[in-house]
């Protein structure tokens, strides 16, 4: 019973084991990209290239292709590619800085959302300030 055009999502998409496997494959590719970037040994370079080719491929004919994994995880492939491959150009410090800035941005967004729901800007601020924000 071999179907080469079977997508991972053709089976039950809520299947937790498929999601766990997809997350594991994605995490391994991410680790290989970061760990073996700019390595010179043949084996390390091949591990990097395997991960890079998998991420850049649009092939969706096998269940755990990058596109199918992204679909299963509800992530846009282009966005994830940019994040995974784009991080490599910054080096370790840049990767840490980008992750830190994303965390800070999420925190600030949550604060903004919390205060926006607790306070009505038109009553909490003078009218001249509210007008400049709109």
Secondary structure, DSSP 4 states (H G I P E B T S, - for coil): ---TT--GGGS-TT-HHHHHHHHHHHHHHHHHHHHHTT--SHHHHHHHHHHHHHHH----SSTT-HHHHHHHTT--HHHHHHHHHHGGGGHHHHHHHHHHHHHHHHHHHHHHHHHHHHS-HHHHS-HHHHHHH-
